[in-house]
Amino acid sequence: METPIGPLLLAATDEGLVNVGFRADEAAVRRAVASMGRRLGGEPVEDAARLAPVTEQMEAYFAGELKEFSLALDWSLITGFNRRVLRELAAGVPYGTVVGYQDLADRVGERGAARAVGTAMGANPIPLVVPCHRVVESDGGIGGFGGGLEIKRTLLALEGVLPAPLF
């Protein structure tokens, strides 16, 4: 899917959205699809109808018309601590807000696990919908982002957290 932050790879199972991949050029798509096929134990197929609700909501999000995704999610690529953290992020950090890495660790009862939260953010297979771009450093720094800091800044500006880039 073409978006203002570049092409995204969207993948879903019968359970729901399972993957959102940034910078989805042809080579990246091939690698991601092969990896998902191995991890999910099936042969991927192209199914635009299954992804229609996802693309509709993504278009509305990027147009500034959607503040909360209402999509079924397939959490099967996420386990343990990472799943707990990402579920809390999805449920507890709404559009236009941010949370610190340590604050998120505290929310899941893991005091002192800020770095582990950062690792969970980097392993998030469903970014945007599970909004890891909303996790920042407690000292006010933007922190890291698997999609790249330019994309993180763009998403935070879209949500009104940061001013829009000048150029």
C-alpha positions, 0 to 999 in steps of 0.5 A, spaced: 500 500 500 502 506 498 502 511 503 505 518 505 510 514 509 512 510 503 510 503 501 507 498 506 506 491 506 500 489 509 498 481 511 492 478 514 490 471 517 483 468 518 484 471 525 486 478 523 492 483 521 498 480 522 504 484 519 505 491 517 512 492 514 515 499 512 519 500 506 516 495 502 520 495 496 520 488 492 526 485 495 523 487 502 516 484 501 519 477 498 523 476 504 517 478 509 512 474 505 517 468 506 519 469 513 511 469 515 510 463 511 515 459 515 513 462 522 505 461 520 506 455 517 502 456 510 503 459 503 501 466 503 496 468 498 494 475 495 487 477 498 485 484 497 478 483 499 481 480 506 485 487 506 480 492 504 478 494 511 485 495 513 487 499 507 480 503 508 482 504 515 490 506 513 487 511 508 483 514 513 488 514 518 493 518 514 488 523 512 487 525 519 480 522 519 481 516 524 484 516 531 483 509 533 483 503 529 478 497 529 481 491 526 482 484 528 489 483 530 493 476 529 498 476 535 501 469 533 507 472 531 508 475 538 509 472 545 511 472 552 513 479 555 513 482 548 505 480 547 504 483 554 507 490 552 504 491 545 497 489 548 498 494 553 500 499 548 495 498 543 489 498 549 492 504 553 496 509 549 491 513 545 492 517 538 495 524 540 499 521 546 505 518 548 508 514 553 515 513 556 519 506 555 519 505 563 512 508 564 510 502 559 514 497 563 511 499 569 504 498 566 505 491 565 508 490 572 516 490 570 519 495 574 526 497 571 525 493 564 525 500 559 530 496 555 526 490 554 520 495 552 525 498 547 526 491 544 519 489 544 517 495 540 523 493 535 519 486 534 512 489 533 510 486 527 504 490 527 506 498 527 501 503 526 496 499 529 499 497 535 502 504 535 510 503 537 511 510 534 508 513 541 513 510 545 518 515 547 524 516 552 522 519 559 527 525 558 523 527 552 527 524 547 524 521 541 527 514 542 528 509 536 523 506 531 524 500 527 521 504 521 526 510 522 526 516 526 523 520 520 517 516 519 516 516 527 517 524 527 512 524 521 507 519 525 507 523 531 506 530 527 500 527 524 497 525 531 499 532 533 504 530 538 510 534 534 510 540 529 510 538 522 516 537 519 518 544 515 521 540 509 
